[in-house]
């Protein structure tokens, strides 16, 4: 990618080709990992994305679709946020990953409209390469997500307000001499109930709702990419999440559900402007889920690598 897709035609650069292609993996605000490859020491990758997520409907606990609010069809839930993502090669086979988001969340019914704007959770992880054998690469990743200081019971909320930890395994494959790759990730997110954000005394909370019990989660992603031309990369991807328990608070516009399940499917394209600079666009939908929004998600980004 990044103007170097021609590397896929050089046998000695097989691993580098796959890593460049996989740099285009979709990143959402829900914590998707970014592929199996690690970066060379001193090299880096930065991406700024604008994400737009809109929902008229929700999936209930029975998996059936119903309106979020009866009679409201002009997106009672909308998320318009900026996402920051970066990778830096610390040493051979070890990469530092960081992410953050400036969140803008909008909700409304027939009468009232509300908006919350602020810095969401801050995430950091370490990716360690475990296998580098021919076209195959595998890695493990451990990460932490921390609230940035927002009040956790704002309506709508910027995040859960607690520390969360994740462990994942990643597998990637290059299809050289075909300029294509595939990558998959799977892991668990451990919800600590270590609430680091305070509550806002001006926002009313009821009973234990100010300290909800979020379920641990299993998450996964699969992506394939192919370059039909030297500067163009096309991608398809699946991303899913499943809570590890079934009972929990119901989805609402003003709170984060304590349990949920969803599958997102979509695709995108990346266009390299130069060996260092690229633009990309992604579109995904939510074909199935429980206790979550049925959203359409759009992402437009610009990426720099060195």
RABEL-V138990 format. One line per field, one symbol per residue. phi: phi as a letter, one per 20 degrees, with the letter a starting at -180 (. if undefined). psi: psi as a letter, one per 20 degrees, with the letter a starting at -180 (. if undefined). burial: + if it has 9 or more other ideal C-beta (glycine too) atoms within 8 Angstrom, else -. A space follows every 50 residues. Layout:
phi = ???
psi = ???
burial = ???
This chain:
phi = .lmcffffedgfdgffgffffffeggcdfdnffcneeddfgnebbccdcd dcccbdcceefeneebffcgndcdlfcbcccdddcbcbfebgncceccbb beecdccacfddccbccrfefdcbbdddfdbbcledbcbcbcbcccfepf ffdfcfeerfmceccccbdcccbedgeffbbbbbcbacdeeemefddeee fedfcdleffcfdfffcdcbbcbccbdfbfddcdccbcbbbbfeceerff fbfdbeffcabbcdcaaabcceeagdcbdbbccbccfbrblbfeddcccc cccccb
psi = aljkiihijohikgghghgggiijppprjjkqrkriqrqqpiqrppppqp popqphrqpahjiqpqqgppiojlmipppnrppppqqpogrpjppppqqr popoppqqbhgqqqppprpbqpqqrpppphpnociqqqrqpprqpqqiiq pikqoqqiaijrpqqqpqqqpqppkpipmrrqqqqqaqpoohjnoiqrqo iippqpcjhimqnpqqqpqqqpqqqpoirhippqqqqqprqpqjrhqaqq prhiqpqhqrpqppqaraqppphriipqqrqqpqrnhqrplrqnqppppp rpqpq.
burial = +++++-++-+--+++-+++++++++++++-+++++++++---++++++++ ++++++++++------+++--+---++++++++++++++----+++++++ +++++++-+----+-+-++++++++++++------+++++++++++++-+ ++++++++++++++++++++++++++--+++++++++++++-----+-+- --+-----++-+-++++++++++++++----++++-+++++-+----++- +-+-+-++++++++++++++++----++++++++++--+++++++++++- +++++-
